Amino acid sequence: MDTFQVIALVIVAAIAGMGSVLDEGQTHRPLIACTLVGLILGDLTTGIILGGTLEMMALGWMNVGLAMAPDTAIASVIATILVITTHQGVGEGIAIAVALAAAGQVLTIFIRTITVFFIHRADRYADAGNTRGIEMMHISALILQGLRVALPTFAVLLMNVETVQSTLANIPHVVTKGLQIGGGIVVVVGYAMVINMMNVKYLMPFFFGGFLLAAFTEFNLVGFGGLGLVLALLWMEIHPKYRAVPAPDKPLSATANSADSDDDLDA
């Protein structure tokens, strides 16, 4: 791997990291990130295949409230690099990506915690009317998100797949278990915040019904999305608020009086 490829991969990793919080260009999605990495490394086919496979897995990875989803950016970039450079299969790439996504989830929580400092600084700049300071705080926080993916990517470029796998396997169980418990608490808090923000009590039966279906069925998020669309259309059909009220028919007597008035005017 030459110097140009290393620099290009680090740049792509930084763009993917920033895209995970901007969401505008969707550069953090596996289909885009893996394809770009495959293009740089000269194996576009593997990048597209791995990206498409990971994209189907990551369809349900989304942030809800304060709950952080697994990190698709770091998983996509590093997994594609390891698969192509070490000539691994797509199956091995998926296994590596899942582990990296879990590790990236912890890292993104840590970085987002640090960015709270920049938010408070931006608030002070806003009170002082310093728009330049606000911009610098936003840019500084965005650079941290880029470095969150760029630095691990650069480190992986200096290692091989066996080293990465052994490093992930050597994480103490007490750390991973503690993160699982903490993540469960954060999920509950996140959903509570979503409920408070919704503030639509007449839709709560659908909200809690979705939780019951998720708990006692094997629906995935795509299925829930389709079911939600169907229920929304049915709700709009039966609810009076969304039904067009026909204009009342004009009384016959009023029509006759109007005709008589017209005749009088003509006379």
Stockholm file with secondary structure:
# STOCKHOLM 1.0

chainA/1-267         MDTFQVIALVIVAAIAGMGSVLDEGQTHRPLIACTLVGLILGDLTTGIILGGTLEMMALGWMNVGLAMAPDTAIASVIATILVITTHQGVGEGIAIAVALAAAGQVLTIFIRTITVFFIHRADRYADAGNTRGIEMMHISALILQGLRVALPTFAVLLMNVETVQSTLANIPHVVTKGLQIGGGIVVVVGYAMVINMMNVKYLMPFFFGGFLLAAFTEFNLVGFGGLGLVLALLWMEIHPKYRAVPAPDKPLSATANSADSDDDLDA
#=GR chainA/1-267 SS CCHHHHHHHHHHHHHHHHHHHHCSSCTTSHHHHHHHHHHHHTCHHHHHHHHHHHHHHGGGCCCBTTBCCCCHHHHHHHHHHHHHHTTCCHHHHHHHHHHHHHHHHHHHHHHHHHHHHHHHHHHHHHHTTCHHHHHHHHHHHHHHHHHHHHHHHHHHHTSCHHHHHHHHHTSCHHHHHHHHHHHHHHHHHHHHHHHHHHCCGGGHHHHHHHHHHHHHSCCCHHHHHHHHHHHHHHHHHHCGGGSCCCCCCCCHHHHHHHHHHHHHHHC
#=GC SS_cons         CCHHHHHHHHHHHHHHHHHHHHCSSCTTSHHHHHHHHHHHHTCHHHHHHHHHHHHHHGGGCCCBTTBCCCCHHHHHHHHHHHHHHTTCCHHHHHHHHHHHHHHHHHHHHHHHHHHHHHHHHHHHHHHTTCHHHHHHHHHHHHHHHHHHHHHHHHHHHTSCHHHHHHHHHTSCHHHHHHHHHHHHHHHHHHHHHHHHHHCCGGGHHHHHHHHHHHHHSCCCHHHHHHHHHHHHHHHHHHCGGGSCCCCCCCCHHHHHHHHHHHHHHHC
//
